[in-house]
Amino acid sequence: MILELDHSVFVVRDLASAVRDYTALGFTVTPGGTHADGLTHNALISFADGSYFELLAFTDPGQATDHPWWHRLAEGEGLEDYALASDDLAGDVAACRQRGLAIGDPVEGGRQRPDGRTLRWRTARFAQPPPDRALPFLIEDVTPRDWRVPGGAAAQHALHVGGIQHSAIAVRDVAAAAARFAALLGTAPARATATPDVALASGQHISLVSPRAADDEAAAQIARHGEGPFALTLRAADDVPAHQTAPLDVARTHGAHIYAPAG
């Protein structure tokens, strides 16, 4: 079991517009292609630590579907989901079930890149029910991962960021959420604090945040979208000193709350 942050999913209404805006913010954006079901297409922002942002849009935003991310368009663009990478999805699904988590069977997925190469993977999603969006979904590559996640120049950014350092997840009950994460990772529950911190093997961190005031970001997330990810903090590139972070323009991030290193 190697579970580390694979990517964060941003649902946007128009992919070309999102690509322009994220490029203007200083990110290098790589065309991703069209998913196997034909319902969605994407672009990627890869980082040196191996994680990435997925900018995802529906190919026909006017046609309602039962896709799990379709509802986001009615609720507003933004950060919708996130995934942990597995090197043994069948084994991880079995282990999660043994530890009391409800998780679906692995499902085949894929995407065709603009260069014609076809990628394949498997995913598994948790359920409460309803679907548990506080927990990530799991993904395992069938084709080589570097087909799916571009590296090299694609992971270098004018914004001088090197990866996803911290993900904030809005939850109603931090103790219950910490127990679910412990069952997912096969670890002891995170230390009991107001915002328990879950450390992944890759050095990335997940904070479980419950609303403290009616107008804070966690409360807004739960009120509009239910439990789930609501903010990300990026780490500086290795050659760039950074001592604080600042929010990126939410108009250009298409509703996502992203904090980037500031000089």
C-alpha positions as CSV (number, residue, x, y, z in Angstrom):
1,M,0.0,0.0,0.0
2,I,1.5,3.3,-1.1
3,L,-1.2,6.0,-0.8
4,E,0.0,9.5,-1.5
5,L,-1.7,12.5,-3.0
6,D,-2.1,12.0,-6.7
7,H,-4.2,15.0,-7.9
8,S,-6.8,17.5,-7.1
9,V,-9.9,18.0,-9.3
10,F,-11.2,21.4,-10.3
11,V,-14.5,21.5,-12.2
12,V,-14.7,24.5,-14.5
13,R,-17.4,25.5,-17.0
14,D,-15.2,26.3,-20.0
15,L,-11.8,24.5,-20.3
16,A,-10.2,27.0,-22.6
17,S,-11.1,29.9,-20.3
18,A,-9.6,28.1,-17.3
19,V,-6.4,27.2,-19.2
20,R,-6.0,30.9,-20.1
21,D,-6.6,32.1,-16.5
22,Y,-4.3,29.5,-14.9
23,T,-1.6,30.3,-17.4
24,A,-1.9,34.0,-16.6
25,L,-1.4,33.1,-12.9
26,G,2.0,31.6,-13.8
27,F,1.2,27.9,-14.1
28,T,2.3,25.7,-17.0
29,V,-0.8,24.0,-18.3
30,T,-0.7,20.9,-20.5
31,P,-3.6,19.7,-22.6
32,G,-5.0,16.4,-21.2
33,G,-7.5,15.1,-23.7
34,T,-11.0,13.6,-23.6
35,H,-12.1,10.9,-21.1
36,A,-13.2,7.5,-22.3
37,D,-16.9,8.2,-21.6
38,G,-16.8,11.3,-23.8
39,L,-18.5,13.4,-21.2
40,T,-15.5,15.3,-20.0
41,H,-12.1,16.7,-21.1
42,N,-9.3,18.1,-19.1
43,A,-6.0,20.0,-18.8
44,L,-3.2,19.3,-16.3
45,I,-0.9,21.4,-14.1
46,S,1.9,19.0,-13.0
47,F,4.2,19.6,-10.1
48,A,7.8,18.5,-9.4
49,D,6.6,16.4,-6.4
50,G,4.5,14.2,-8.7
51,S,1.1,15.6,-7.8
52,Y,-1.1,17.7,-10.2
53,F,-4.2,19.8,-10.7
54,E,-6.8,18.5,-13.1
55,L,-8.9,21.2,-14.7
56,L,-12.0,19.3,-15.9
57,A,-14.9,20.5,-17.9
58,F,-17.9,18.8,-19.5
59,T,-17.8,18.5,-23.2
60,D,-21.5,19.6,-23.3
61,P,-22.1,21.6,-20.2
62,G,-25.8,22.0,-21.1
63,Q,-26.5,18.3,-21.0
64,A,-27.2,16.9,-17.6
65,T,-25.6,13.5,-16.7
66,D,-25.2,11.2,-13.8
67,H,-21.5,11.9,-13.6
68,P,-20.4,12.3,-10.0
69,W,-19.0,15.8,-10.7
70,W,-21.9,17.1,-12.8
71,H,-23.7,18.7,-9.8
72,R,-20.7,21.1,-9.3
73,L,-21.6,23.2,-12.3
74,A,-25.0,24.1,-10.7
75,E,-23.2,24.9,-7.4
76,G,-20.4,26.9,-9.0
77,E,-16.9,26.1,-10.3
78,G,-14.1,25.2,-8.0
79,L,-12.2,22.5,-6.1
80,E,-14.4,19.4,-6.2
81,D,-12.5,16.2,-5.4
82,Y,-9.0,14.7,-4.9
83,A,-7.3,11.3,-5.3
84,L,-4.7,9.2,-3.6
85,A,-2.5,7.0,-5.7
86,S,-2.5,3.3,-5.1
87,D,0.0,0.6,-6.3
88,D,-2.4,-2.2,-5.4
89,L,-6.0,-1.0,-5.7
90,A,-7.6,-4.4,-5.2
91,G,-5.6,-5.0,-2.1
92,D,-6.3,-1.5,-0.8
93,V,-10.0,-1.9,-1.4
94,A,-10.0,-5.2,0.5
95,A,-8.0,-3.7,3.4
96,C,-10.4,-0.7,3.7
97,R,-13.4,-3.1,3.8
98,Q,-11.7,-5.1,6.5
99,R,-11.2,-1.9,8.5
100,G,-14.9,-1.1,8.2
101,L,-15.0,1.4,5.3
102,A,-17.6,1.2,2.6
103,I,-15.8,1.4,-0.7
104,G,-17.0,0.4,-4.2
105,D,-15.3,-2.1,-6.5
106,P,-12.5,-0.8,-8.8
107,V,-13.9,0.8,-12.0
108,E,-12.0,1.0,-15.3
109,G,-11.3,4.5,-16.6
110,G,-9.2,6.1,-19.3
111,R,-8.5,9.1,-21.5
112,Q,-7.2,9.8,-25.0
113,R,-4.4,12.4,-25.1
114,P,-4.3,15.0,-27.9
115,D,-1.4,13.0,-29.4
116,G,-3.6,9.9,-29.8
117,R,-2.1,7.9,-26.9
118,T,-4.7,6.1,-24.8
119,L,-4.3,6.0,-21.0
120,R,-6.0,3.5,-18.7
121,W,-6.5,3.4,-15.0
122,R,-8.8,2.1,-12.2
123,T,-10.5,4.0,-9.5
124,A,-12.5,3.2,-6.4
125,R,-14.7,5.5,-4.4
126,F,-15.9,5.5,-0.8
127,A,-19.6,5.7,0.3
128,Q,-21.3,6.5,3.5
129,P,-23.9,6.5,1.9
130,P,-24.2,9.0,0.3
131,P,-20.8,9.2,-1.4
132,D,-18.2,10.3,1.2
133,R,-16.5,13.3,-0.3
134,A,-14.3,14.0,2.7
135,L,-12.3,10.9,1.8
136,P,-10.5,10.9,-1.5
137,F,-11.0,8.4,-4.3
138,L,-8.2,6.0,-5.0
139,I,-6.5,5.6,-8.4
140,E,-4.2,3.0,-9.8
141,D,-2.5,3.3,-13.2
142,V,-2.8,0.5,-15.7
143,T,-0.7,2.2,-18.3
144,P,2.5,4.0,-17.1
145,R,1.9,6.9,-14.8
146,D,4.1,9.2,-16.8
147,W,1.7,8.8,-19.7
148,R,-0.9,10.3,-17.5
149,V,1.1,12.9,-15.6
150,P,3.6,15.0,-17.7
151,G,6.9,15.9,-16.1
152,G,10.0,17.8,-17.1
153,A,9.2,21.3,-18.5
154,A,5.5,20.7,-17.9
155,A,6.2,20.7,-14.1
156,Q,8.1,24.0,-14.1
157,H,6.1,27.1,-13.4
158,A,6.7,30.8,-13.7
159,L,4.9,31.0,-10.3
160,H,7.8,29.0,-8.8
161,V,5.7,26.3,-7.1
162,G,6.8,22.7,-6.6
163,G,3.7,20.9,-5.5
164,I,0.7,20.5,-3.2
165,Q,1.8,20.9,0.4
166,H,-1.5,21.0,2.2
167,S,-5.1,20.1,1.5
168,A,-7.9,21.4,3.7
169,I,-11.0,19.2,4.0
170,A,-14.3,20.5,5.4
171,V,-16.0,18.0,7.7
172,R,-18.9,18.1,10.1
173,D,-17.3,15.9,12.8
174,V,-13.5,16.0,12.9
175,A,-13.2,13.0,15.2
176,A,-15.3,10.8,13.0
177,A,-13.4,12.0,9.9
178,A,-10.1,11.3,11.6
179,A,-11.3,7.8,12.3
180,R,-12.2,7.2,8.7
181,F,-8.8,8.5,7.5
182,A,-7.1,6.2,10.0
183,A,-9.1,3.3,8.6
184,L,-8.1,4.3,5.0
185,L,-4.4,4.6,5.8
186,G,-4.2,1.8,8.3
187,T,-2.8,4.1,11.0
188,A,-3.7,5.4,14.4
189,P,-6.2,8.3,14.3
190,A,-4.7,11.8,14.0
191,R,-4.0,13.5,17.3
192,A,-7.2,15.0,18.7
193,T,-7.1,18.7,18.0
194,A,-9.5,21.3,16.6
195,T,-8.0,20.6,13.1
196,P,-6.5,17.1,13.0
197,D,-3.6,16.8,10.6
198,V,-3.2,13.6,8.5
199,A,0.4,13.2,7.2
200,L,0.9,11.2,4.0
201,A,4.0,9.2,3.1
202,S,4.9,11.7,0.4
203,G,5.2,14.6,3.0
204,Q,1.9,16.2,2.0
205,H,-0.6,17.0,4.7
206,I,-4.4,16.9,5.0
207,S,-6.2,19.0,7.6
208,L,-9.7,18.1,8.7
209,V,-11.6,21.3,9.4
210,S,-15.0,21.8,10.9
211,P,-16.9,25.1,10.7
212,R,-16.0,27.5,13.5
213,A,-18.1,30.4,12.4
214,A,-21.1,30.7,10.0
215,D,-19.0,32.7,7.5
216,D,-15.7,30.8,7.4
217,E,-14.5,28.8,4.4
218,A,-15.3,25.4,5.9
219,A,-18.9,26.5,6.7
220,A,-19.3,27.8,3.2
221,Q,-18.0,24.6,1.7
222,I,-20.4,22.4,3.7
223,A,-23.4,24.7,3.1
224,R,-22.9,24.8,-0.7
225,H,-21.3,21.5,-1.5
226,G,-21.3,19.3,1.6
227,E,-18.1,17.8,3.1
228,G,-15.0,17.8,1.0
229,P,-11.9,19.7,-0.1
230,F,-12.1,23.4,0.0
231,A,-8.6,24.9,0.0
232,L,-5.0,24.0,-1.1
233,T,-1.6,25.4,-0.2
234,L,1.2,25.0,-2.6
235,R,4.9,24.6,-1.7
236,A,7.6,26.7,-3.2
237,A,9.9,25.2,-5.8
238,D,13.2,23.9,-4.3
239,D,15.2,26.9,-5.4
240,V,12.8,29.6,-4.2
241,P,12.8,30.7,-0.5
242,A,9.3,31.4,0.7
243,H,8.2,32.3,4.3
244,Q,4.5,33.0,3.8
245,T,1.6,32.3,1.4
246,A,-1.0,34.5,-0.3
247,P,-4.3,33.6,-1.9
248,L,-4.5,33.5,-5.7
249,D,-7.3,35.5,-7.4
250,V,-10.4,33.3,-7.1
251,A,-11.7,34.8,-10.4
252,R,-8.8,33.4,-12.2
253,T,-8.8,30.1,-10.3
254,H,-12.4,29.7,-11.2
255,G,-13.6,29.6,-7.6
256,A,-10.8,27.5,-6.1
257,H,-9.1,28.7,-2.9
258,I,-5.4,28.2,-3.6
259,Y,-2.6,29.7,-1.5
260,A,0.8,30.1,-3.1
261,P,4.2,30.9,-1.7
262,A,5.0,34.6,-1.4
263,G,8.5,36.0,-1.3
